[in-house]
């Protein structure tokens, strides 16, 4: 049976770009070297601009250093990856072209041509990201359209009287973004979904900053100051580059939700406070003019700032809760639902039953490859390890006593270990979590979630263990009573037999 059109099932089965090798790899390295040399020359020429403010020079040099570093890392770590090659070359060209002010008309033709080439490489990289396949199927038509727009831009740079390149290029980039979103919905592999999340985070943040800079620069007079506009523009480029770097290197992939959550929180909180300040100030000035007959000067600004300060804490709490529920649903569900599950299981289940019920949920929410739950020297739950490894862990792999909330050892098979203690401090068990698929450390949000579920987990496990001990004692007593009763009955039977014989 055929799957849904355009669905991505495996990178190997639907490889769109072949691995770079042989002469193609040599050509890529040569082009990369020439563009890197051009980027260094463009950055060095900033020192020769006597009219440019040193703040602008420092920003462009810092941005250029970041882009060069990202491009070099992609060359070294992913040199056989066609998508990484497209991005690496695009970033080098972007280092060159963003060292000039493209809003002005007096630019060398070579710079304009390079900017058109950067657009084409970037659009193709987006259409093929992350696995190098044309999916969904209509992305091929966007690629053809991007090539046509590139040729139009080349013609404009060479003197064609037209202004259609920029709006058409923006449409192609937007179509490429739609393709990335559609591909995210079709991807089944968790790692590739996390890759797309990082790229979308970098693209959204970068494009918003760049659009803010372009829109502010178009105002007459420009608002805010030119230095702030330059900071926003250069940070936008850096954000896009960092998003692609993290995604392609597959490092800290599983921190995407935490970063997105915090970014959304800060962005919405800033917009809310700015809107509150502006609206309150305008309202106070309007009321002052109406009832006092004149403006009230700086009082309106001070009162608006006071209102914004009062609203800061409740707004932060509400926005943080919304962002966590929207972007970190697994952790939120674990904090909210696991204590209820433990309360239901604690009175009727054994420690092994509790471990089987809760451990997969904990490991899944924190993206742990393996996990184990130990109580009183026994493994009562495990995921990702076999029975023999669990038995060996119970005998010799139990960590020593720990007085800290967490014992972190990245050299161990279980880098994150949370001790389970009784109320009076004696340690009776461990929650052991293995590494994440990308080998990145657990985040602060992960540790806070574990701390929040630690108490109900300990209560449920220890109560079940004590009940299990009581049941074991009762069972032993019943066996002993039955044995004594059988012995007594046997003696009575023997006496009865002896009396009959007599």
N, C-alpha and C positions, 0 to 999 in steps of 0.2 A: 504494500500500500504506500502510495506517495505521501510524503509529508506536506505540510502547508507550504505554499510557494515561497521560496526565498529563505526557509528556515535553515539555521546553521546547526548542524549536528556534529561535525568534526572538521577540524582544520585540515587534516591530512586529506580527507576525501574531496574537499572543495577548494584546494589551494589555487588562488587566482594569480598570484605573483610567484614565480619560481625563486628559490634561494639564490642569492647573488654568489657567483663563483667564476673562476677563470678570468677571461678577458673583461667580462662585465664588472667583476669586482675590482679589477685593476683600473678600469675606466672611472668607476665611482670614486676610488681613492684619489685619482689624479684630479678629477673635477672638484672633489672636496678640498684638496690641498690648494688649488688655485683660488677657490672661493674664500677659504680661510685666510689666505694671503691678502685678498682684496678686503676682507673684513678688518684685518689688522691695519691696513693702509687707511681705510675709511675712519677707523677710530683714532689713528694717529693724526689724521688731518684735522681733528677737532682742536688740537693745540694751536693750529695755524689760523684759527678764526679769531681775530682780535676783537671783533664786536660782540662775540657770544659771551654771555654771562657764565661764570665758572660753575654756578649751580647747574645749569643746563649741561655743561661739559661733563660734570661728575655723574649726573644721572645717565647720560648716554654711554659713558664709559662703563658704569656699573651694569647697565642693561646689556651692553655688548659683551662684557665678561661672562655674564650668566648664559647668554645665548651661545657663545663660543664653547663654554664648558659643557652645556647640554649637548650640543652638536658633537663634540669630541667624545663624550660618553657613549652616545648612540653609535658612533663609528667604531669604538673599541668593543662595546659589549654586544651590539646587535648588527654587526657589519654584513651579515648574510640576509638580513631582513629587509625586504623591499620597501615596506611601509616606513620603517625607521630610516632608510636611506632617503626617501622622499622628504621626510620631516627634517632630517639633518641638513640637507641642502637648502630647504626652504628657510630654516632658521639662520643659516649663514647669509643667505641673500637678504633676509630681514635685518640682520645686523648692519649690512651695508646701507640699505635703503632708508632705514629708520634713523640713520645718522644725518639725514638731510630732512628738510622741511618740505614734505610733498604737497603741502597746501599752496606753496608758491609756484609760480609758473616758470621761473628761471632755473631749470634743472637740466643737467646734462642728459642727452638722449640715452646714454648707457645706463644711467640710474633709472630712467623710466622703463627701459626694456627689462632691467633686472627686477623691478617691482612687478611687472606683468608676469615674468617667469615665476616669481615667488608665489603669486596668486595661483597659478596653475598647479605647481607642486603641492601647495597646501590643500587645494581643493581635491586633488587626486588622493592625497594621503587620508583626508577625511572620508572619502568615498570607500576606501579600501580598509580602513581601520576596523578591528585590530588584526584580523586573520588574513588580510590580503585577498579577500573574495568580493565579487560583485554581488552584493546582497543588501537589500532586495534587488530584483532583476532590473528595475527601472533606473538604478544608479548608473548603469552603462550609458543611458541617454544623457544623464547629467554630466558625465565625463566628456561625452562628445560636445555637449553645449559649452562646457568649460573651455575646451580646446578652441572652439569657435570664438568665444569671448576673448581668449588670450590672443588670437590672431587679430581681432579687432583692436585690442589694446596696443599691440605692436604697430599696427597701421596708424593709430592715433599718435603714438610716440614718434613715428617717422614723418608726421605732418598731416595726416588725414583730419580735415575739419569736422570733428565729431566729439560728443561728450557722452556717448552711450556706454563706454567701458565700465565706469564706476558703478552705475546702478545695476547693470547686468552682472557684474562681478559679485555684487552684494547678493543678488538673487541666487547665483550659483552657490555661494557659501551657505546661504540659508537652506537651500535644497540639500546640500551636503549634511547640514546639521539634522535636518529631518530624517535623512537616511541613517544617521548614527542612532537617533532615537528609535527608529523602526527596527534597526538591527538589534538594539538592546532588548526590545520586547520579544524577539525571536530567539535570542541566545539562550541555550540551556545550561551551559557550563558556568559555574559560579565565578571562576577566576576571570573569564572574559567579561562577565557582567560587571565585575568590580573594575576592570580596566576601563570600560566605557564610562562608568561613574566618575572616575578620576578625570578623564578627558572632558566630560561634560562640565564638571566643576571648573576646570581651568578655562574652558571656552566661555562659559557663561560669565565668570568673573572678569576674564580678560576683555571680552567684547563689551561688557557694560562699562568698564573703565575707559576703553578706547572711544566708545560712542559718547561718553560723558565728556572726554577731552575734546573730541571733534565738535560736539554741540556747543560746549562752552567757548571754544575758540571762534566759532561762527558768530557769536554775539558781538554787538557793537555798543559800548566797549566790551572786551572779553571779561567774563565773570566765571570763576574767580580770577585770581592773579595768574599771569602766564606761567609762573613756576609751579603752581598747583596743577595747572593743566598739563604741564610737561610730566610731572610726577605721575598723574593718573594714566597718561598715555604709555609711558615706559613700564609702569607696573602692570598694565594690561598685557603687554607683550610678554613680560616675564611670567605672568600667571599662566598664559597659554603654554609656554615652553615647559614650565614645571609640571603642569598637568600631563602632558605627553610623556615627559621623562619618567615620572613615577609609574605611569601606566605601562609603558613598554619595558621598563626594567622589572616590573612586577614586584616592587618592594613596597611594603606597607599598604598593600592593596586593600586589606580589610579594615583600614582606618578611614576609608572614604566616607562612611556614614557619619562618623564623629566629626570629621572636618566639615562636611556639608552642613551638618546640624549647627555647628558653631558659626559657620559663615552666614547661614541663613538667619541665625539669632542676632548676630551683630548688625547685619544689613537691615533687617526689619526694625530692630531697636533704634538704630540711627535714623532711619526714615521716619519712624513714629515720633521720636523726640524732635526732629527738625520740623515736621508738620505741626506738632503741638506748639512748639515755640513760635513758628511763623503765624499760625492761626490765632493764638492767644495774643500775640503782640498786635496784630492787625485789629482784633476785636477791641482791645483796650484803647488803642489809638482812636478808633471810630467812636467809641462811647465817650472818650474824653473830648473829642471835637464836638460831639452833639450836645453834651450836657455841661461841659466846662467852657465851651466856646473857643478853645485853642488846643494845640497839641500838648502833650504832657511829657515830651522829651524822653529822657532815658528811663523814666519810671516804667513805661510800658515794657521796655526790654527787660528790666529787672524783674517785673512781675511775671512776664512770660517765662523767664529762666527759672523762677521759683516754682511755677506750675509744672514745668518739665521735670525739675528735680523731684517734686513730690510724686509724679507719675513714673519715675524711673524704676523703682523696685517692683510695683505691680506689673508694669509692662514687661520688665525683664522676666519675671516669673511666668507670665502667661505665654510669652513668645518662646521661652526656653522649653516649656512643656509641649507646646505645639510642635516645635522643631524636632524634639526628641521622639515624639509619637509619630511624626511623619517620616523621619529619616533613620531612626534607630528603633524600629518597632520590635525587633527581636529582644533587645535588652529591656525595653519597657514592659513587654509581655512577661519576660522572665521575672522582673521585679514585682509585677502586680499579680500574676497568676500562680507562680510557684508556691508562695506561702499558703494560698488557698488549697492547692493540691496537697501540700504537706499536712495541712490541718485535717484533711479528709483521710489521708493514709495513716497518720500517726497512731490512731486508736485501733486499727484493724490489721495493719500490715507488718510484715517482718522487715528487718533492715535490708535484706536482699530485694524484697519487693519494692521498697522505697528507692533503693539504688537503681533498679531497672526502670523505674518510672521517671525519676528526675534527672539522672545523669545524661541521657541523650539530649534532653532539653537544654541543659547547661552547656554541654559540648557544642551543640548546634548553634546556640546563640552567640558563643564566644569564638566560633570557628576553630575549635581545637581538633587536631587530627586524632587524638586518642585521649582517654581520660580514665580515671579509676577512683573508687571511693573505698576507703579503708576505715574500719571500726574495730577497735580492740584486736588489732593484728590480723584481721581477716578482710579479704576483698569482698565487699558486698555489692559492688557494681563496677562494670567496665565497659568501655567502648573503644574499638580500634585495636584491641590487644586480645590474644588468644588465651585460653585457660591455662596453658603451661606458663606463659609469661606472667599471668596474674598470680599463679602460685609462687613463682620465683620472686615476684615483687613482694608478696606477703611475707616471705621468709627472710629475704636479705635486702630488699630495696626500699624499706620504710625509712624515710628521712629521720634525722635526730630531732630531739625536742626543739621547738622553736617558740620564742617569746614574742616575735613580731606578728602582725596581722597576716603577712604573706612571706613565704620563703621563695626567693627567685634565684634560680641557677640555670643560666642558659646553656650550660654544658650537659645538663641532665636530660634524660629522656622525657622528663616532665618538668619543664622550666618554671611553671607556676604551681606552687603548692600552698594550699591554705590549711592551717592546722584547725582541728575541731576540738575545742576545749570544753570541759565542764564549767559550771558557774564558779567553782572555787579554784579554777586554774589548771587542774590536771588535764593533760592532753590524752585524748582517747582515739583520735582518728585523723585522717587527712583527706582532703579533696585535691586530687592530682590532675593537672591539665597539661597535655602535651603541646608541642609547637603548633603554630598555625601554618597553613600551606605555603605562605610566602616567607616563613621564618621570621616575621616581624614580631616585636615584643607586644605584649598586651597593653592596651591603652588605659588611661586613668578611668574612663567610663566603665571599662570592663572590671577593673578592680573595685570601683564603687558599687557596681551591680553585685559582685560576689559578696562584698561586705553586707549589703542589704539583705541577701538571702541566707547569710551564714547562720544567724540566730535561729530562724525557723527550721533550717536544715539540721542543726545540732539538736534542737529540742525533739524533732521527729525521730531522728536516728537513735538518740540515746534512750528515749522513751520506748521505742520499739526494741532496742537491745535489752533494756532492763526487763521488759515484758517477756522477751525471748529467754532470758536467764531464768525468770520465774517459771516459765513453762518447762524449761529444761529441768529445773529443780523438782517441779511437780511430777514430771515424767519419771525422773530418777526415783522419787519417793514411791510412786505407784509401782514401778518395777520392783523396788525393794519389798514393798508390802506384798506384792503378788508372789515374789520368791519365798518370803517367809510363810505366806499362807499355803503355798504349794508344799513347802517343807513340813508345815504342821499337818496338812492333810495326809501327806505321805506317812508321817509317824503315826497318825491316828489310824490310818489304814493298816499299818504294820501291827499295831497293838490289837486291832480288831481281828486280824488274821491269826495272831498268836493266841488270843482268847478262844477262838473257834477251834484251833488245833488242840488246845488243852481240854 
